[in-house]
Amino acid sequence: MKNLGKTNKLLAGALGVQILLLGATSFARDDKKFVAPTKLFPELVPDKVTKITITGNTGSAAEKKLSTTVLSKSGTSWGIEGADNYPVDAAKLDTFLKNVEKLKAGGAVVNKESFYKKLEVGDEDFQRKIVLTHDGKEIAFVLGSSPGFKRVHLRKLGQKDVVEVEGLAVWDVGARAADWVDRSYFKVPEADVWAVNLVNGRGTVKMEKAPGGEWAIVGGKPGEVQKKTAVDDLVRKVASVNLEEPVGKTVKPEFGLDAPTATIMLVTGSSTIAGAPPKITKTETILVGAKNGTNAYYVKSASSDYVVSAPSWAIEPLTTKMVADLFEQPKTDAKVDLKKPK
């Protein structure tokens, strides 16, 4: 009995020590967890940023390809360096800078280099590397893996601490120039298109909208029925061209715009009376050049100073479209196999 009592006392003592240790470690965790978050970049004033350099992967997960996009400020306007300052979407840029300005962080998640690769916040292994030129000085940091929605691991370059921030995602910070511009290179409402003249290697397609909204197609044969879906698709494609990447103002021979793959001429205008032609119209011309090395076509609109590349899936149909494609194909009677025994 004495031994049993002694054992119970020892067990009770050990349990007490464990409780004290548990309390101490819990307090330490809670104390670290509730470190008051503070601004990560207290010196940042969005209006004082004059340049943003973004590097990230634009390839596949299996085959990474690091690309760098540089946005620079001239006066009050932002443009893409390397594309003759193609205009940046001001709303996208403003949102990004304000989100960075608001970032807060508490204590470090880790501060050892051995964890950098797993969290993707190394000097060379990262999701995004961002350098802001602010008031003549650089603010540089990397973004890594995401522990949750709109949460990301971040490390300031030159420092060891990795923190977790909320309110910014890697995909909010595109590494391609196209991520920072208005993708709509040329666009008019489909209802405002009154005539289409498409010339390509397979011929010419001419269409004019008649009063009431019906399309008259030059070259159609008597009795042929228009394929409405094909006509509507053609109008939709010529009325809206989205870019893949901005290229620049200089028209180079390799763009193929001197001998275009397709030439699109549109007559456009707004009418105040439904179905009636507008009193004032405008002619738009778009040239489709050669394919580049990324499965896209060089495109130049006469109303823009810039050449862009546009995705082949949207542009290629315009390089092959024929008048016959806009009409229903006649049905043929089923052939009778005379050799087949009855």
PyMOL commands that set and color helices and strands:
alter all, ss='L'
color gray80, all
select helices_A, chain A and resi 2-33+46-48+90-102+113-119+170-172+177-180+190-192+228-239+253-255+312-320+323-326
alter helices_A, ss='H'
color red, helices_A
select strands_A, chain A and resi 38-39+49-57+66-74+77-80+86-87+104-105+128-134+137-143+151-156+162-166+184-187+193-200+203-209+215-217+240-242+245-248+262-268+282-291+296-301+307-311
alter strands_A, ss='S'
color yellow, strands_A
deselect
rebuild
show_as cartoon
